[in-house]
Amino acid sequence: MKIFNESLAGLSMCLVTFLPQLATAEAVNIARTAQVRASSVLESPRYVAANAVDGVISDESRWVSARNFDGPVWLELTFPEPIRLGGVHLFSGFRTGDAISGFNFQYRVGEAWHRIPSAQIEGNHATALRVPFDDTVEIVTTGLRLNVTDSKQGIARVKELKVWPYRSEGIPALAAPRLKGEPRIPQIYLNQSGFNRGKPKRFTAPRVEGEHLFTISQRDESAVLYRGIVQNHIGDFSDFEPAGAAEYVLHVGDEVSVPFRIGHWWLERVTYQGMIDFMIDSRHYVGNSKKPAKGSFGWRDDHQFAFELNSLVSMLLSNPEAYFRMSSQIEYVDPQQHAGKWGALEPYTEAAPDLVKLIHWGADIIVTQELNHMLIKEQLAYFLYAWPVLQQWLPQQNYDVVKAYVLANWTKSELSRKYPYDEVPNDHNVLRLQESVGSTKGANPPGHTVLPNLLMYAVAVRDAEPNSEQYFEAAYAQVEWMIQQLDWENPIITKGQRMSEHVTMTGLAAMLRLHPDRSPAGLRAKVNEWAQVMIERSENMWDFRKLSKDQWVPTGNKPTMWNEPGNVMGFPASALAAMPYIDSEVTRERLNQLVWSHFDNCFGRNPTGRHFSYDAPREIEGVEFGWYSFYDGGIGQLAQARFVFDGAPKNAHYPYQPEVGNIGWTEGWVNFNTAYNLSMSYLATAETQIEGQYQSGALKVRLKAPINFDYTKQEHAKVRLLFADGSERQMLLEEESVDSAYLSGRLELETAPLAVAYGYGYFEVKADL
């Protein structure tokens, strides 16, 4: 999780717009009514505690504590009567530095003090912070305490502490000026980074009425390279396919867009490494924050519905060579200091790619901690299914232990512990028909058992298990129920599941892909009906799939409802999974547009004009404007993790109200990133093409796949040759030029293979010879 960090200092690496304080007439700083005392004072009466709540933000009117490296340092407020708190503004330090770097807030219940989960901050450098209290705990109290845990020279320096009562719209934004020299966001909204060659390229110009000419030129050049027409606020330049790595800009009237590039696999090129980096950093216990995280298992703040192995295994199966060639960052950590947290699985070989090490970590955590919630044990089916790929780096003991655990727990109904935000009924038998649907939290998406049972069926058949058919029967019964009972017009079935929505359609599509001749009647029609509803809800100037006919994104009666980066970024997985089974070519083409419009939405084609990540300008090539703010601290301690998705436009931003600014909740979450990982996996398979020809003892193979990430060198990838006797052999291909979409190779063989393939399992793309 990340805090709304709106520091006025140290922002040279990232562009942030500071907006005027919102709804100040309705917000009252109740700190002014409080009695205040402190653990100590450096010098009285100059730095007394009362200065921290006098309404003056200055170096001359501060509370400054005595130096203390070992004992408690605190500032305590007592209110005249109990009140529900919504959050604080904290101004600390001296001049533009020396901010309090570590602190937490507690509230009083009777005579005891309790920590506020969302208000635990480490590594802070901001002298001005907005700290909203999430509603995990309803904070009604007469007392609030600031505990300082880390500060320069052991001295706490607080210029002002403003305390805000709870309001459904959240606490006010920091009243802060726009940074001098900060550029205005252009009113041409597109993917700030760039576009993939051969794919839809669209933008939104919300202030352009009627039809209007737009042009494209190279950055800082006047020559027009492309002309088009803006219609209904949308411009389309999908057929603009320049070669090279130049930067381009769009012109609409006097408005000029941010620069962008067009290249082979551009989206994959600028995000694949980040996907791995986030999963490395956000691991519980061993990531970049070692602090234990409440309600977390394998990844900090994951709970039971982050679907990590689902996404990581999908990445492995869909585009293995792209991940195999990445440099290694992970070293095995002995579990000695965390006995019982991991270690049931023997370590991997050091040569294993980081993606494989992450998969090993996820499975090890589940088995060692004996996590038997159905949403968690279902993930182990992905590990077992991928074993033919994993076994080259993992000992056989891993497979044996995981399989034994799955067989012992798959049909077990009882839970051995409580799980946070649990919405799944008490019976955790994965073979049982699941007839409940969860809330917008995303903790119980419909059909979550379908794909795990199909994968266990494949594993059981592969291992000649006598009861293999039970898994298929369970998946079949679940799909039948979904065909009969799910109403695509009901938002809670689709976008209302937020970042977990992808579970439903990927399960239905997997049944069609893996068992086209055994699928329940009406399944293909059900998928086509889904596509029509999604298209109807996307007829707007953003090509953005709305929650319903009348509402853009989920909202609720609390400020934490809802931050939905994973919803937007996970939608492409559903669309791409469905597309092969869509009967209408027109519908398929429109779904493909929506796949890319939702990726573009993440990159700035939205009413705020911002990328979903606060750190995007620093971490992602070509991004100028990151999200307004980030959440520093909280359960997940994700502030310093790489490639975090922090926020997305709220309902009030749509259809076009950028002036409302930084409203609602902003917070990174593992569950958002795994949704993006899954979409990129389905995109890889959709983009992959392979062909082979065997003649006169020689095999020629040509592969098109997301491999070309370095436009300056010829890259390589391996494909698999499948022979009639069941054996396999790898064949090395080379990129046809330094900047090509294709790799090819020639190999002399005495015996022709049956087929050539790239990827594995239900993500495999192959050509029969």
ROLOKOL-657006 format. One record per residue (C-alpha): residue in three letters; residue number from 1; x, y, z. Coordinates in steps of 0.5 Angstrom, whole numbers, plus 500, padded with zeros to 3 digits. Layout:
<rs>
ALA,NUM,X,Y,Z
...
</rs>
This chain:
<rs>
MET,1,500,500,500
LYS,2,502,507,499
ILE,3,500,514,502
PHE,4,498,520,499
ASN,5,505,523,499
GLU,6,505,531,496
SER,7,511,533,499
LEU,8,514,540,496
ALA,9,521,538,496
GLY,10,525,532,493
LEU,11,520,531,487
SER,12,526,532,481
MET,13,525,525,479
CYS,14,517,526,478
LEU,15,512,531,476
VAL,16,506,532,481
THR,17,500,537,480
PHE,18,498,540,487
LEU,19,491,542,487
PRO,20,487,547,491
GLN,21,484,544,498
LEU,22,478,540,496
ALA,23,471,542,500
THR,24,475,546,505
ALA,25,468,549,507
GLU,26,466,542,510
ALA,27,472,540,513
VAL,28,474,542,520
ASN,29,481,541,523
ILE,30,479,539,530
ALA,31,486,539,532
ARG,32,485,546,534
THR,33,480,544,539
ALA,34,484,539,542
GLN,35,488,539,549
VAL,36,495,537,547
ARG,37,501,534,551
ALA,38,508,531,549
SER,39,513,526,551
SER,40,518,532,552
VAL,41,520,539,549
LEU,42,527,541,547
GLU,43,526,548,549
SER,44,521,551,553
PRO,45,517,556,551
ARG,46,520,556,544
TYR,47,518,549,542
VAL,48,512,547,546
ALA,49,507,542,544
ALA,50,501,547,543
ASN,51,505,550,537
ALA,52,503,543,533
VAL,53,496,545,533
ASP,54,496,553,533
GLY,55,494,553,526
VAL,56,501,556,524
ILE,57,505,552,519
SER,58,512,555,520
ASP,59,519,554,523
GLU,60,518,559,528
SER,61,512,555,531
ARG,62,514,548,532
TRP,63,514,543,537
VAL,64,521,540,537
SER,65,522,534,542
ALA,66,528,533,546
ARG,67,533,528,543
ASN,68,532,521,544
PHE,69,534,515,541
ASP,70,532,510,545
GLY,71,525,512,549
PRO,72,518,514,546
VAL,73,517,520,543
TRP,74,510,522,542
LEU,75,505,528,541
GLU,76,498,526,544
LEU,77,491,530,542
THR,78,485,529,547
PHE,79,479,532,544
PRO,80,473,534,548
GLU,81,468,528,546
PRO,82,469,522,542
ILE,83,469,523,534
ARG,84,470,519,528
LEU,85,477,520,525
GLY,86,478,520,517
GLY,87,486,522,517
VAL,88,491,528,518
HIS,89,496,533,515
LEU,90,503,532,518
PHE,91,508,538,517
SER,92,514,536,520
GLY,93,522,538,519
PHE,94,526,544,519
ARG,95,525,549,512
THR,96,525,544,507
GLY,97,528,538,510
ASP,98,529,534,516
ALA,99,522,531,516
ILE,100,520,525,521
SER,101,522,519,517
GLY,102,518,514,521
PHE,103,512,514,525
ASN,104,505,511,526
PHE,105,499,514,529
GLN,106,495,510,535
TYR,107,488,512,537
ARG,108,485,511,544
VAL,109,480,506,546
GLY,110,478,506,554
GLU,111,485,507,557
ALA,112,489,503,551
TRP,113,492,505,545
HIS,114,491,502,538
ARG,115,495,503,532
ILE,116,491,505,526
PRO,117,493,500,520
SER,118,494,505,515
ALA,119,498,510,518
GLN,120,505,506,519
ILE,121,510,510,515
GLU,122,517,508,514
GLY,123,523,512,510
ASN,124,519,518,509
HIS,125,522,524,506
ALA,126,516,529,505
THR,127,515,535,510
ALA,128,508,535,508
LEU,129,504,529,508
ARG,130,497,527,507
VAL,131,495,521,511
PRO,132,488,518,510
PHE,133,486,513,515
ASP,134,483,507,511
ASP,135,476,504,514
THR,136,479,497,516
VAL,137,478,500,523
GLU,138,472,505,524
ILE,139,476,510,529
VAL,140,472,513,534
THR,141,476,516,539
THR,142,477,522,544
GLY,143,485,521,543
LEU,144,490,521,538
ARG,145,497,520,539
LEU,146,503,521,534
ASN,147,509,516,535
VAL,148,515,518,532
THR,149,520,512,531
ASP,150,525,515,526
SER,151,528,522,526
LYS,152,534,526,525
GLN,153,538,526,531
GLY,154,533,523,535
ILE,155,529,529,535
ALA,156,522,530,532
ARG,157,520,537,529
VAL,158,513,538,528
LYS,159,510,544,525
GLU,160,503,543,525
LEU,161,498,537,525
LYS,162,492,538,522
VAL,163,486,532,524
TRP,164,480,531,520
PRO,165,474,528,522
TYR,166,471,522,517
ARG,167,467,524,511
SER,168,465,520,505
GLU,169,469,524,500
GLY,170,475,523,504
ILE,171,480,528,508
PRO,172,482,535,504
ALA,173,487,535,499
LEU,174,494,539,502
ALA,175,493,546,500
ALA,176,499,547,496
PRO,177,501,551,490
ARG,178,503,548,483
LEU,179,510,547,482
LYS,180,514,552,479
GLY,181,515,551,472
GLU,182,511,544,472
PRO,183,508,543,465
ARG,184,501,543,464
ILE,185,498,536,461
PRO,186,496,537,454
GLN,187,488,536,452
ILE,188,490,530,447
TYR,189,490,524,451
LEU,190,493,518,449
ASN,191,498,513,451
GLN,192,504,517,453
SER,193,509,512,452
GLY,194,508,509,445
PHE,195,504,504,441
ASN,196,505,497,438
ARG,197,506,496,431
GLY,198,500,493,427
LYS,199,496,495,433
PRO,200,490,500,434
LYS,201,492,507,436
ARG,202,487,511,438
PHE,203,487,518,442
THR,204,481,522,446
ALA,205,480,530,445
PRO,206,475,531,449
ARG,207,474,539,448
VAL,208,474,538,440
GLU,209,467,539,438
GLY,210,465,536,431
GLU,211,470,533,426
HIS,212,477,536,426
LEU,213,483,535,423
PHE,214,489,532,426
THR,215,496,531,424
ILE,216,502,527,426
SER,217,509,529,425
GLN,218,516,528,429
ARG,219,518,531,435
ASP,220,521,538,434
GLU,221,519,537,426
SER,222,514,541,422
ALA,223,513,536,416
VAL,224,506,533,417
LEU,225,507,525,416
TYR,226,500,523,417
ARG,227,493,526,417
GLY,228,486,524,420
ILE,229,480,526,423
VAL,230,477,527,430
GLN,231,470,524,430
ASN,232,466,524,437
HIS,233,472,526,440
ILE,234,476,520,438
GLY,235,482,520,433
ASP,236,485,514,430
PHE,237,492,513,427
SER,238,492,505,427
ASP,239,495,505,420
PHE,240,501,510,421
GLU,241,506,505,421
PRO,242,513,508,421
ALA,243,520,505,422
GLY,244,525,507,426
ALA,245,525,510,434
ALA,246,523,517,432
GLU,247,519,521,437
TYR,248,512,523,434
VAL,249,507,528,437
LEU,250,500,529,435
HIS,251,497,536,433
VAL,252,489,538,434
GLY,253,488,545,433
ASP,254,493,549,437
GLU,255,494,543,442
VAL,256,500,538,442
SER,257,500,532,445
VAL,258,506,529,449
PRO,259,511,525,445
PHE,260,510,518,444
ARG,261,514,512,440
ILE,262,511,506,435
GLY,263,515,500,435
HIS,264,515,492,435
TRP,265,512,490,442
TRP,266,513,497,445
LEU,267,508,495,451
GLU,268,512,489,453
ARG,269,518,492,452
VAL,270,517,498,457
THR,271,513,493,462
TYR,272,516,486,462
GLN,273,522,487,467
GLY,274,517,492,471
MET,275,512,486,472
ILE,276,518,481,475
ASP,277,521,487,479
PHE,278,514,488,483
MET,279,513,481,484
ILE,280,521,481,487
ASP,281,520,487,491
SER,282,513,486,494
ARG,283,515,479,497
HIS,284,513,478,504
TYR,285,519,477,509
VAL,286,524,477,504
GLY,287,522,483,499
ASN,288,525,490,499
SER,289,521,491,506
LYS,290,522,486,511
LYS,291,517,488,516
PRO,292,512,483,517
ALA,293,505,485,514
LYS,294,498,483,517
GLY,295,494,479,513
SER,296,499,477,508
PHE,297,502,470,506
GLY,298,507,470,500
TRP,299,506,477,498
ARG,300,505,483,502
ASP,301,498,485,503
ASP,302,496,479,498
HIS,303,490,476,502
GLN,304,488,470,499
PHE,305,485,473,493
ALA,306,491,476,489
PHE,307,492,470,485
GLU,308,499,470,484
LEU,309,501,463,482
ASN,310,495,464,477
SER,311,499,470,474
LEU,312,506,468,474
VAL,313,505,461,471
SER,314,501,464,466
MET,315,507,469,464
LEU,316,512,463,464
LEU,317,507,459,459
SER,318,505,464,454
ASN,319,512,467,453
PRO,320,518,463,456
GLU,321,524,466,452
ALA,322,522,473,454
TYR,323,523,471,462
PHE,324,529,466,461
ARG,325,533,471,458
MET,326,532,477,464
SER,327,538,478,469
SER,328,538,474,476
GLN,329,536,478,482
ILE,330,533,473,487
GLU,331,538,469,491
TYR,332,535,464,496
VAL,333,534,466,503
ASP,334,534,460,508
PRO,335,528,460,512
GLN,336,532,459,519
GLN,337,529,466,521
HIS,338,522,465,519
ALA,339,521,458,521
GLY,340,514,455,519
LYS,341,514,461,514
TRP,342,517,457,508
GLY,343,522,451,507
ALA,344,518,445,505
LEU,345,520,445,498
GLU,346,527,444,497
PRO,347,531,450,494
TYR,348,531,451,486
THR,349,538,451,482
GLU,350,541,458,482
ALA,351,541,458,474
ALA,352,533,458,475
PRO,353,530,464,472
ASP,354,527,469,477
LEU,355,520,468,474
VAL,356,521,460,476
LYS,357,524,463,483
LEU,358,518,467,484
ILE,359,513,461,482
HIS,360,517,456,487
TRP,361,516,462,493
GLY,362,509,462,492
ALA,363,508,454,492
ASP,364,513,454,498
ILE,365,509,459,502
ILE,366,502,455,501
VAL,367,505,448,503
THR,368,509,450,509
GLN,369,504,455,512
GLU,370,499,450,510
LEU,371,494,455,507
ASN,372,488,451,505
HIS,373,483,457,503
MET,374,480,455,497
LEU,375,483,461,493
ILE,376,490,459,495
LYS,377,490,452,494
GLU,378,487,453,487
GLN,379,493,456,486
LEU,380,497,450,487
ALA,381,494,447,481
TYR,382,498,452,476
PHE,383,504,449,479
LEU,384,503,442,478
TYR,385,500,443,471
ALA,386,507,447,469
TRP,387,511,442,472
PRO,388,514,439,465
VAL,389,517,446,464
LEU,390,519,448,472
GLN,391,522,441,473
GLN,392,529,443,469
TRP,393,530,448,475
LEU,394,527,445,481
PRO,395,528,438,485
GLN,396,523,432,484
GLN,397,521,433,491
ASN,398,518,440,490
TYR,399,513,436,485
ASP,400,512,430,490
VAL,401,510,435,496
VAL,402,506,440,493
LYS,403,502,434,489
ALA,404,501,431,496
TYR,405,499,437,499
VAL,406,494,438,494
LEU,407,491,431,494
ALA,408,490,432,502
ASN,409,487,438,501
TRP,410,483,439,495
THR,411,476,437,498
LYS,412,477,439,505
SER,413,472,443,507
GLU,414,474,446,514
LEU,415,479,452,514
SER,416,485,452,519
ARG,417,485,459,520
LYS,418,481,466,519
TYR,419,483,470,512
PRO,420,482,477,511
TYR,421,476,480,507
ASP,422,473,473,507
GLU,423,467,472,502
VAL,424,467,465,500
PRO,425,462,460,504
ASN,426,465,456,509
ASP,427,465,449,505
HIS,428,472,450,502
ASN,429,472,443,498
VAL,430,474,445,491
LEU,431,470,440,487
ARG,432,464,443,490
LEU,433,459,447,486
GLN,434,460,454,488
GLU,435,454,458,487
SER,436,456,465,491
VAL,437,458,471,488
GLY,438,463,476,492
SER,439,463,484,493
THR,440,466,489,489
LYS,441,472,487,494
GLY,442,474,482,489
ALA,443,474,476,494
ASN,444,470,471,491
PRO,445,469,472,483
PRO,446,464,467,480
GLY,447,467,461,477
HIS,448,474,461,480
THR,449,474,453,481
VAL,450,473,452,473
LEU,451,481,453,471
PRO,452,484,450,477
ASN,453,480,444,476
LEU,454,481,443,469
LEU,455,488,444,470
MET,456,488,438,476
TYR,457,484,434,471
ALA,458,490,435,466
VAL,459,495,433,472
ALA,460,491,427,474
VAL,461,491,424,467
ARG,462,498,426,466
ASP,463,500,422,472
ALA,464,495,416,470
GLU,465,491,418,477
PRO,466,485,413,477
ASN,467,480,419,479
SER,468,482,424,474
GLU,469,475,425,472
GLN,470,472,428,478
TYR,471,476,434,476
PHE,472,473,435,470
GLU,473,466,434,472
ALA,474,467,439,477
ALA,475,469,444,472
TYR,476,463,442,467
ALA,477,458,443,473
GLN,478,461,450,475
VAL,479,461,452,468
GLU,480,454,449,467
TRP,481,451,453,473
MET,482,455,460,470
ILE,483,451,459,463
GLN,484,445,459,467
GLN,485,446,463,472
LEU,486,450,469,471
ASP,487,447,475,468
TRP,488,452,479,464
GLU,489,448,486,465
ASN,490,449,485,473
PRO,491,455,489,474
ILE,492,457,485,480
ILE,493,459,479,475
THR,494,463,483,471
LYS,495,467,490,472
GLY,496,464,490,479
GLN,497,469,484,481
ARG,498,474,489,480
MET,499,481,486,479
SER,500,479,479,480
GLU,501,474,480,474
HIS,502,479,476,470
VAL,503,478,470,473
THR,504,471,469,470
MET,505,472,469,463
THR,506,479,466,463
GLY,507,475,460,466
LEU,508,470,459,461
ALA,509,475,460,455
ALA,510,479,455,458
MET,511,474,450,458
LEU,512,473,452,450
ARG,513,480,451,449
LEU,514,482,445,453
HIS,515,476,441,451
PRO,516,472,444,445
ASP,517,468,437,444
ARG,518,466,436,451
SER,519,464,443,453
PRO,520,457,445,456
ALA,521,452,447,451
GLY,522,451,454,450
LEU,523,458,456,453
ARG,524,460,459,446
ALA,525,454,463,446
LYS,526,455,465,453
VAL,527,461,468,451
ASN,528,459,472,445
GLU,529,453,475,450
TRP,530,459,477,454
ALA,531,462,481,449
GLN,532,456,484,446
VAL,533,455,487,453
MET,534,462,489,454
ILE,535,462,493,447
GLU,536,455,496,449
ARG,537,458,499,455
SER,538,465,502,451
GLU,539,461,506,447
ASN,540,464,513,449
MET,541,470,517,447
TRP,542,475,514,452
ASP,543,473,507,449
PHE,544,472,505,456
ARG,545,468,499,459
LYS,546,463,502,464
LEU,547,461,499,470
SER,548,454,500,468
LYS,549,449,504,463
ASP,550,449,510,468
GLN,551,456,509,472
TRP,552,463,509,470
VAL,553,467,506,475
PRO,554,465,502,482
THR,555,463,507,488
GLY,556,461,506,495
ASN,557,460,510,501
LYS,558,467,510,504
PRO,559,473,513,501
THR,560,476,507,500
MET,561,471,505,495
TRP,562,474,504,490
ASN,563,481,504,487
GLU,564,481,500,481
PRO,565,487,500,477
GLY,566,487,492,477
ASN,567,480,492,474
VAL,568,482,497,468
MET,569,489,493,467
GLY,570,485,486,468
PHE,571,480,487,463
PRO,572,484,485,457
ALA,573,485,478,459
SER,574,478,477,459
ALA,575,477,480,452
LEU,576,483,476,449
ALA,577,481,470,452
ALA,578,474,471,449
MET,579,476,473,442
PRO,580,478,466,439
TYR,581,470,464,441
ILE,582,467,470,438
ASP,583,463,469,432
SER,584,463,476,429
GLU,585,469,479,426
VAL,586,466,486,427
THR,587,466,484,434
ARG,588,473,481,435
GLU,589,475,487,432
ARG,590,472,492,437
LEU,591,474,487,442
ASN,592,481,488,440
GLN,593,480,496,440
LEU,594,478,495,447
VAL,595,484,491,449
TRP,596,489,496,447
SER,597,484,502,449
HIS,598,485,499,456
PHE,599,492,499,456
ASP,600,492,506,454
ASN,601,488,508,459
CYS,602,493,506,464
PHE,603,498,510,460
GLY,604,494,516,460
ARG,605,488,516,456
ASN,606,484,518,461
PRO,607,480,524,464
THR,608,486,525,469
GLY,609,492,525,463
ARG,610,496,521,468
HIS,611,499,514,468
PHE,612,497,509,474
SER,613,503,509,477
TYR,614,506,515,481
ASP,615,513,513,479
ALA,616,512,512,472
PRO,617,516,518,469
ARG,618,522,515,473
GLU,619,521,507,471
ILE,620,517,507,464
GLU,621,520,510,458
GLY,622,516,515,455
VAL,623,512,517,461
GLU,624,511,524,463
PHE,625,505,524,468
GLY,626,505,519,473
TRP,627,499,519,478
TYR,628,498,524,483
SER,629,501,521,489
PHE,630,502,515,492
TYR,631,501,511,499
ASP,632,507,511,503
GLY,633,506,505,509
GLY,634,500,501,511
ILE,635,500,494,511
GLY,636,503,492,504
GLN,637,509,497,505
LEU,638,509,498,498
ALA,639,512,505,498
GLN,640,519,503,495
ALA,641,517,497,491
ARG,642,518,498,483
PHE,643,513,498,478
VAL,644,507,500,483
PHE,645,500,501,480
ASP,646,497,507,485
GLY,647,491,510,482
ALA,648,486,510,477
PRO,649,481,515,475
LYS,650,474,515,480
ASN,651,467,516,477
ALA,652,467,523,478
HIS,653,473,524,473
TYR,654,468,521,468
PRO,655,466,523,463
TYR,656,471,529,463
GLN,657,472,533,469
PRO,658,480,533,471
GLU,659,479,539,475
VAL,660,476,535,481
GLY,661,484,532,482
ASN,662,486,527,487
ILE,663,480,525,490
GLY,664,478,518,493
TRP,665,483,513,495
THR,666,490,512,492
GLU,667,494,505,494
GLY,668,498,500,491
TRP,669,496,493,491
VAL,670,499,486,489
ASN,671,492,484,487
PHE,672,493,490,481
ASN,673,499,488,479
THR,674,497,480,478
ALA,675,491,482,474
TYR,676,496,486,469
ASN,677,501,480,469
LEU,678,495,476,467
SER,679,493,481,461
MET,680,500,481,459
SER,681,500,473,458
TYR,682,494,473,454
LEU,683,497,478,450
ALA,684,503,474,449
THR,685,499,468,446
ALA,686,495,473,442
GLU,687,501,476,439
THR,688,504,469,437
GLN,689,505,466,430
ILE,690,509,460,428
GLU,691,510,457,422
GLY,692,514,451,420
GLN,693,516,447,413
TYR,694,520,441,412
GLN,695,523,439,406
SER,696,529,435,403
GLY,697,532,434,410
ALA,698,531,441,413
LEU,699,526,444,417
LYS,700,525,452,417
VAL,701,521,455,422
ARG,702,519,462,423
LEU,703,516,465,429
LYS,704,513,472,431
ALA,705,512,473,438
PRO,706,514,479,443
ILE,707,521,478,444
ASN,708,524,484,440
PHE,709,525,488,446
ASP,710,532,491,444
TYR,711,532,495,437
THR,712,539,495,437
LYS,713,541,488,436
GLN,714,539,481,434
GLU,715,536,477,439
HIS,716,534,469,440
ALA,717,529,465,442
LYS,718,528,457,442
VAL,719,522,453,440
ARG,720,520,446,441
LEU,721,520,441,436
LEU,722,515,435,437
PHE,723,516,428,435
ALA,724,511,422,434
ASP,725,515,418,439
GLY,726,513,423,444
SER,727,520,426,445
GLU,728,522,434,444
ARG,729,527,438,442
GLN,730,529,445,442
MET,731,531,449,436
LEU,732,534,456,436
LEU,733,532,462,432
GLU,734,535,469,431
GLU,735,531,475,430
GLU,736,531,477,422
SER,737,534,484,423
VAL,738,536,488,429
ASP,739,529,491,429
SER,740,524,485,427
ALA,741,518,482,429
TYR,742,520,475,426
LEU,743,525,470,428
SER,744,527,464,424
GLY,745,532,459,423
ARG,746,534,453,419
LEU,747,536,446,422
GLU,748,538,439,418
LEU,749,534,433,421
GLU,750,533,426,419
THR,751,526,425,421
ALA,752,521,431,421
PRO,753,517,433,427
LEU,754,510,433,428
ALA,755,509,440,430
VAL,756,513,446,432
ALA,757,511,450,438
TYR,758,512,456,442
GLY,759,509,457,449
TYR,760,506,451,453
GLY,761,500,448,456
TYR,762,493,452,454
PHE,763,498,458,452
GLU,764,502,454,447
VAL,765,502,456,440
LYS,766,504,451,435
ALA,767,504,449,427
ASP,768,503,442,425
LEU,769,508,440,419
</rs>
